[in-house]
Amino acid sequence: MDDETNITKRITRYARTSATFSNLAIKLARAKYLGHEINRETHSKDLMEALGSLKGPLLKVAQLLATIPNALPKEYAYELQKLQANAPAMGWVFVKRRMKSELGKDWQKQFGFFEKEAISAASLGQVHKARTLDGDDIACKLQYPDMKTAIDSDLSQLKLIFSLFEKYDKAISTEFIYEELKERLNEELDYEQEAKHNKLFKHMLRDEKNVFVADVFEELSTDRLLTTNWLEGSSIMDYMDADQETRNDIALNLFKAWYIPLYYYGIIHGDPHPGNYTIREDLGLNLLDFGCVRVFPPKFIGGVIDLYHALRDEDNEKAIHAYEAWGFKNLNDDVIETLNTWARFLYGPILEDRVRKIGEIDNEVYGKDIAEKVHEELRKAEGMVTIPKEFVFMDRAALGLGSIFLHLKAEVNWHSLFNEMTKDFDINELEKRQKDVLDKFL
């Protein structure tokens, strides 16, 4: 009966995603071949509502796409930005069945207490608070059933719509964007891998007294169940109206939590969503959720720092070298200037040696106006711009992090922070540190 139910659910889901995307495909085809105009604003709202009702991995994809500059036309990116991963939690009967499949029929005897109601529910799984037999408070992250099938189904539909967007608008190639999304989503299903990432970040941030990473309880974890000690804290969003000093302290801790792994090890926490951070009573930062982690080649990190120096010194040759280190190829003058426009925006806060905000939010979407300008310029450039895989999630994560700083209204000397953190940068040392931690933890 369960198998029949799962098959029915798969067919139903595929039909719903197919109908959603087919509607968009028809309208795009009419626009391209019959000269019909799409009311993008209206259609993007309809698409958002349809995706929001589907939940699951497709919702996760939509949220990721909304933060990747130029992956979709501006109207769609703006609407998808509003989606929230608030899928309904599994009921207790379903949870007991899932826990039995992960820890065996006597699973409840392995806990001193297990909360029946989920503390939070997202697109791929939900979290329950529990207690060990020794009295430790813990968090149990339990994956929804049959997520691999759902992801495969949703990605096949996404690939179709990407190909249609490319035919409609040839300014951007989505090949690497799709491949990166596919890899990252499938990684997020592997909780054993996430457990390794968790231990990796605990090691990399071990010297930061104001940044906290949970311990993994391996005996209560599987590839679809991840159990860690409970980190008490409040939502970072609760501090948006706190006094300036408090907001600045939180921003500093967040900056260190994200950029120390990047510049010292070439590794990023790839999902800087407000829900992945909580704030302790002493304003320390709890860093959560390591399903989306990206390891960059040392030369890419060298390119990130070289580009800062290129922009600071107005050295276009060094900028080109940096873009090539990121993976861009066959750059022409128009594309280089367009990339420089985007880079000046991203690097703006660290180029000015003064206390300042990150910037301003346009219609609640960080970088919306500059992204539109860049996209328009890419239309005019000759040929097609291929976005390197490494660039996709770096850019997305930087924008996501910047959005949190903006909502905090933090006023910090970002220039000093960056230069202090990178003053002794040595690509050979980074390569050695990266190899050591990857050999030990991954």
C-alpha positions in Angstrom: 0.0 0.0 0.0 2.9 2.4 0.9 4.5 1.7 -2.5 1.3 2.4 -4.3 0.8 5.6 -2.3 4.4 6.8 -3.1 3.9 6.0 -6.8 0.6 8.0 -6.8 2.3 10.9 -5.1 5.2 10.9 -7.6 2.8 10.9 -10.6 0.7 13.6 -9.0 3.7 15.8 -8.3 5.1 15.3 -11.8 1.8 16.3 -13.3 1.6 19.4 -11.1 5.1 20.5 -11.9 4.7 19.7 -15.6 1.5 21.8 -15.7 3.1 24.7 -14.0 6.1 24.8 -16.3 4.1 23.9 -19.4 2.0 27.0 -18.9 5.2 29.1 -18.8 6.7 27.3 -21.8 3.6 28.0 -23.9 3.7 31.7 -23.1 7.4 31.9 -23.8 7.1 30.1 -27.1 4.3 32.4 -28.2 6.5 35.4 -27.3 9.4 34.0 -29.3 7.7 32.6 -32.4 4.3 34.4 -32.7 5.3 37.8 -31.5 2.9 37.6 -28.5 4.0 39.8 -25.6 4.2 38.3 -22.1 3.0 40.4 -19.2 6.0 39.2 -17.1 4.8 40.9 -13.9 1.4 39.2 -13.9 2.8 35.8 -15.1 5.6 35.9 -12.6 3.1 36.3 -9.7 1.1 33.4 -11.1 4.2 31.3 -11.3 5.2 32.2 -7.7 1.8 31.1 -6.4 2.1 27.8 -8.3 5.6 27.1 -7.0 4.7 28.1 -3.5 1.9 25.5 -3.5 4.2 22.7 -4.6 6.7 23.1 -1.7 9.6 20.6 -1.6 12.8 20.9 -3.7 11.2 23.0 -6.4 10.6 25.7 -3.8 14.2 25.4 -2.8 15.3 25.8 -6.4 13.1 28.8 -6.8 14.6 30.5 -3.8 18.2 29.8 -5.0 17.4 31.1 -8.5 16.0 34.3 -7.1 19.4 35.2 -5.6 21.5 34.4 -8.7 21.9 37.6 -10.8 20.6 37.2 -14.3 19.5 33.6 -13.9 16.0 34.7 -14.7 14.3 37.8 -16.0 14.0 40.5 -13.3 10.2 40.1 -12.9 10.5 36.4 -12.1 13.5 36.9 -9.8 11.7 39.6 -7.8 8.6 37.4 -7.3 10.6 34.2 -6.5 12.6 36.2 -3.9 9.4 36.4 -1.8 8.9 32.6 -1.5 9.5 31.2 1.9 10.3 27.5 2.8 7.4 27.0 5.1 6.3 23.5 4.1 3.8 21.9 6.5 5.5 19.5 9.0 5.0 15.7 8.9 2.5 14.5 11.5 3.5 12.3 14.5 2.4 9.0 12.9 4.5 9.8 9.9 7.5 10.9 12.0 7.4 7.7 14.0 7.5 5.7 10.8 10.4 7.8 9.5 12.4 7.5 12.7 11.9 3.8 12.8 13.3 3.5 9.3 16.4 5.4 10.4 17.1 4.1 13.9 15.2 0.9 14.2 11.9 -0.2 15.8 13.1 0.7 19.3 14.2 4.2 18.4 12.3 5.9 21.1 14.3 4.0 23.8 17.4 5.8 22.5 16.0 9.2 23.7 15.1 10.5 27.1 12.5 12.7 25.4 11.4 13.4 21.8 9.1 16.4 21.0 6.2 15.2 18.8 5.7 18.6 17.2 8.4 19.9 14.8 10.3 23.0 15.9 10.6 24.0 12.3 9.8 22.7 8.8 11.5 23.6 5.5 11.6 22.4 1.9 13.5 19.2 2.4 13.0 18.2 6.1 12.0 19.3 9.6 13.6 19.6 13.0 12.5 18.1 16.3 13.8 19.0 19.7 14.8 16.0 21.9 16.9 14.9 24.8 19.5 12.2 25.1 19.5 9.5 27.8 22.3 11.5 29.5 20.1 14.6 29.6 21.6 16.7 26.8 19.2 18.8 24.7 19.5 17.9 21.0 18.1 18.8 17.6 17.0 16.0 15.3 16.8 17.0 11.6 14.7 14.5 9.8 14.4 14.4 6.0 11.1 14.0 4.3 10.6 10.7 2.4 11.3 10.2 -1.3 13.1 13.5 -1.7 15.6 12.1 -4.3 12.7 11.3 -6.6 11.1 14.7 -6.1 14.4 16.5 -6.8 15.0 14.5 -10.0 11.5 15.3 -11.2 11.7 19.0 -10.4 15.1 19.4 -11.9 14.0 17.8 -15.2 11.3 20.4 -15.4 13.7 23.2 -14.5 16.1 22.1 -17.3 13.3 22.5 -19.8 12.4 26.0 -18.6 16.1 27.0 -18.6 16.4 26.0 -22.2 13.3 28.0 -23.1 14.7 31.1 -21.3 17.9 30.8 -23.2 16.0 30.7 -26.5 14.0 33.7 -25.5 17.0 35.7 -24.1 20.5 34.9 -25.4 22.4 37.2 -23.1 23.0 34.5 -20.5 24.0 30.8 -20.6 22.3 28.7 -17.8 24.3 25.5 -18.3 26.6 25.9 -15.3 23.8 27.4 -13.2 21.7 24.3 -13.7 24.6 21.9 -13.0 25.5 23.8 -9.8 21.9 23.8 -8.6 21.7 20.0 -9.3 24.9 19.2 -7.4 24.0 21.4 -4.4 20.5 20.0 -4.1 21.7 16.4 -4.2 24.4 17.3 -1.6 21.7 18.7 0.7 20.0 15.3 0.8 23.1 13.6 2.2 23.0 14.2 5.9 26.2 12.1 6.4 28.0 14.6 4.2 26.4 17.5 6.2 27.6 16.0 9.4 31.2 16.1 8.0 30.6 19.7 6.9 29.4 20.5 10.5 32.6 19.1 12.0 34.7 20.9 9.4 33.2 24.3 10.3 33.5 23.7 14.0 37.2 23.1 13.4 37.7 26.2 11.1 35.9 28.5 13.6 37.4 26.9 16.7 39.2 30.1 17.7 36.3 32.4 17.3 34.9 32.8 20.8 31.7 34.5 19.6 30.8 32.0 16.9 29.3 28.6 17.8 28.9 25.4 15.8 27.0 22.4 17.3 28.5 18.9 17.9 27.2 15.9 15.9 25.8 12.9 17.7 26.9 10.2 15.3 25.1 7.4 17.1 21.8 9.2 16.5 22.5 10.2 12.9 22.1 8.5 9.5 22.2 9.7 5.9 18.7 11.0 6.4 18.7 12.0 10.1 21.2 14.5 11.6 21.4 14.9 15.3 23.4 17.7 17.0 23.4 19.3 20.4 20.8 22.1 20.8 22.1 25.6 20.4 19.8 28.0 22.3 19.3 31.3 20.5 16.8 33.8 19.1 16.1 34.6 15.5 18.5 37.1 14.0 15.4 38.9 12.7 14.4 39.7 16.3 17.4 42.1 16.5 16.6 44.2 13.5 15.4 47.0 15.7 18.0 46.6 18.5 20.4 49.5 19.3 23.2 50.3 16.8 26.0 48.8 18.9 24.1 45.5 19.3 23.4 45.3 15.6 27.0 46.1 14.8 28.3 43.3 17.1 26.0 40.8 15.5 27.2 41.9 12.0 30.9 41.5 13.1 30.3 38.0 14.3 28.4 37.1 11.1 31.3 38.6 9.0 33.8 36.4 10.8 31.7 33.3 10.7 31.4 33.6 6.9 34.7 35.1 5.8 37.2 33.3 7.9 36.4 29.9 6.3 36.5 31.6 2.9 39.8 33.5 3.1 41.7 31.0 5.3 40.4 27.7 3.8 38.6 28.6 0.5 35.3 27.2 1.8 31.9 28.9 2.2 28.7 28.4 4.0 26.6 28.6 0.9 23.2 29.4 2.3 23.3 32.6 4.2 19.6 32.7 5.0 18.4 34.4 8.2 17.0 31.1 9.4 20.5 29.6 9.5 21.7 31.9 12.3 20.5 32.4 15.8 21.7 34.9 18.4 22.6 33.9 21.9 21.9 36.1 25.0 25.6 37.3 25.0 25.1 38.2 21.2 27.3 35.3 20.2 26.3 33.7 16.8 25.0 30.2 16.3 25.9 28.9 12.8 23.3 26.3 11.6 22.6 24.1 8.6 25.6 22.9 6.6 23.8 21.2 3.8 25.1 23.8 1.3 28.9 24.1 1.5 31.2 24.9 -1.4 35.0 24.3 -1.7 36.7 26.7 -4.1 40.1 26.2 -5.8 42.7 28.4 -4.1 43.2 30.3 -7.4 39.6 31.3 -7.3 40.1 32.9 -3.8 43.2 34.5 -5.1 41.1 36.0 -7.9 38.6 37.3 -5.4 41.4 39.2 -3.6 43.1 40.2 -6.8 39.9 41.8 -8.0 39.7 43.9 -4.9 43.2 45.2 -5.6 42.4 45.7 -9.2 39.3 47.9 -8.4 41.2 49.8 -5.7 44.1 50.6 -8.1 41.9 50.9 -11.2 44.1 48.2 -12.8 42.0 46.7 -15.6 44.6 44.1 -16.6 44.6 42.7 -13.1 40.8 42.7 -13.1 40.8 40.6 -16.3 43.3 38.2 -14.7 41.0 37.9 -11.7 38.0 37.1 -13.9 40.0 34.5 -15.7 41.0 32.9 -12.4 37.2 32.7 -11.6 36.7 30.8 -14.8 35.4 33.4 -17.3 36.7 32.9 -20.8 36.9 34.8 -24.1 36.2 38.1 -22.4 35.7 41.2 -24.6 35.8 44.8 -23.6 32.0 45.1 -23.2 31.7 42.1 -21.0 34.7 43.2 -18.9 33.2 46.6 -18.3 29.9 44.9 -17.4 31.6 42.6 -14.9 33.4 45.6 -13.5 30.1 47.4 -12.9 28.9 44.4 -11.0 32.2 44.0 -9.1 32.2 47.7 -8.1 28.8 47.2 -6.6 29.8 44.0 -4.6 33.2 45.4 -3.5 31.9 48.9 -2.8 31.7 48.5 1.0 35.3 47.3 1.3 36.8 49.8 -1.0 35.8 52.8 1.2 37.9 53.2 4.4 35.1 54.5 6.6 32.3 53.4 8.8 29.3 52.8 6.6 26.3 50.6 5.8 26.6 47.9 3.2 24.1 49.9 1.0 20.4 50.2 0.4 17.7 47.7 -0.3 15.7 48.3 -3.5 12.2 46.9 -3.2 13.4 44.4 -0.6 15.8 42.8 -3.1 19.5 43.5 -2.5 21.2 44.5 -5.7 18.0 44.5 -7.8 18.7 47.8 -9.7 22.4 47.0 -10.4 21.5 43.4 -11.5 19.0 44.9 -14.0 21.6 47.3 -15.4 24.2 44.5 -15.8 21.7 42.2 -17.5 20.8 45.0 -20.0 24.4 45.6 -20.8 25.0 41.8 -21.3 22.3 41.9 -23.9 24.3 44.4 -25.9 27.5 42.4 -25.6 28.5 40.2 -28.5 28.2 36.5 -28.1 27.0 34.6 -25.0 28.3 34.9 -21.5 28.9 31.6 -19.7 28.8 32.0 -15.9 31.5 29.7 -14.3 30.2 27.2 -11.8 32.4 28.6 -9.0 31.0 32.1 -9.5 27.4 31.1 -9.2 27.2 30.2 -5.5 29.9 32.7 -4.4 27.8 35.5 -5.9 24.5 34.2 -4.6 26.0 33.7 -1.1 27.6 37.2 -1.1 24.2 38.8 -2.0 22.4 36.8 0.7 24.9 37.8 3.3 24.8 41.4 2.2 21.0 41.4 2.6 21.3 40.3 6.2 23.8 43.1 6.9 21.4 45.5 5.2 18.4 44.5 7.3 20.6 44.8 10.4 21.4 48.3 9.3 25.0 47.6 10.5 27.4 50.5 10.3 31.0 49.1 10.2 34.3 49.8 8.6 34.1 46.9 6.2 37.4 48.1 4.5 39.3 47.6 7.8 37.7 44.2 8.4 38.6 42.9 5.0 42.1 44.2 4.9 42.9 42.9 8.4 41.6 39.4 7.4 43.5 39.3 4.1 46.7 41.2 4.9 48.8 38.0 5.2 47.0 36.1 2.4 49.3 33.6 0.7 47.8 31.3 -1.9 50.2 28.5 -1.2 49.4 28.6 2.6 45.7 28.5 1.7 46.2 25.5 -0.5 48.0 23.7 2.3 45.4 24.6 5.0 42.6 23.5 2.6 44.2 20.2 1.8 44.8 19.5 5.5 41.1 20.1 6.5 39.7 18.3 3.5 41.9 15.2 4.2 40.8 15.3 7.9 37.1 16.0 7.6 35.9 15.2 4.1 
